[in-house]
């Protein structure tokens, strides 16, 4: 066999989960869309139906609704907070924000936090 060098590609895949919210880091460029407005210095990603609790990040982030998806652009490390979950430090970057779903034979439904 000859001398073959394999090039390895490194994929920086960061995934964060807090309750029913999943953040998936992407190398995509900043999406164009509607930017959510901060409330009391925080931007709400997902608000609970039953309790009014919410997953939120600092207003330094842009949370963008675009093409049926939600994105978060963090220009620096930020904290993802929720009243019933531990705080998570999120590294700067662009993230796809996913509301997790549950499968049951009857239907696929959104996870209630």
N, C-alpha and C positions, 0 to 999 in steps of 0.2 A: 504494500500500500504506500501511496505517496504521502507527502507531508501536506495535510490539509488543516487550515486554520478556520475554525468556526467563529463567526462573529455573534456575540451574544447581545441581545437587546434587553435593556433594563426598562421595565414598565413601572412607573411610580404609581402604584395603585393604593390609594388610601381610602379606607371605608370606615365610617363612624356610624354607630347606631345608638340611639337614645329612645327607648320605648318603641313607638310605632314609626319613628322617623329614621331614615337611612340617608346618609350623605356619602356620595360616591365622587371622588376627585376625578376630574377630567382634564385632558390637555386641550379641550376645545377652546376656541376664542370666546370672548365675552359675548353672550347672546343679546340680541336686540329684542326688547319687549317692554312690558309695563313694570315699572319699579314700585315695589310696595313701600308705603310711607311708614316711617318709624312712629311708635307710640311710646312716650316717656323714655326716649333714648334706646328703645329696643325695636327690632323688626320681628314680627311674629311669623314663624314658618307654618306651624299647624296649631290650631286651637281645638281643645277637647270639646266634644259635644255635651257631655254630661256635667263636667266640673268647671269648665271655663279655664282650666289650667292650659298652659301653652308652652310650646317649644319656641325659644327666641334667641336671637343673636344681637350683638351690639349694632347700633345704627351706623357704624363705620362700614358695615357690609351693605352691598346692594343685593336685595332678593328680587329676582326677576321672574315674572310669569311670561313664558314665550312658547308658542306652538304647543300648548297643552301640557307643558312641563314647567317645573319650578327649578330655578337655578339660584345659587348663592355665590357671590363673588366677594371673597375676603381679602382685602389688601394687606392684612397682617394677621397674626394669630388672634383668634377670638374665642370666647367661651359660648358654648351652646348650653342653655339653661332650661330647666323645667322644675316646677314646684315639687314634683314627687320623685324625680330622678337625680342622680349625681350630675354635677356640672362636668362637661367634657371640653377640653381645650382642642380647638380645631386649627390646623396649620393653614397659613395663607394659601389661597388658590381658588380655583373655580370648581364648584361642586354641583352635581345634579341632586336635587332634593326629592326623595321618594317617600311617599306615604305607604308603608307596608300593608300588604293585604293577606287575608287568610283564605285558604281554600277549604271548602267543605263540599260534599257531594251535591248539596242543594244550590250553592252559589259561591261566587268569589266575592268577598266583602272586605271593606277597609277595617284594619285593626283599630279597635277603640282603646284609647289610652286612659 
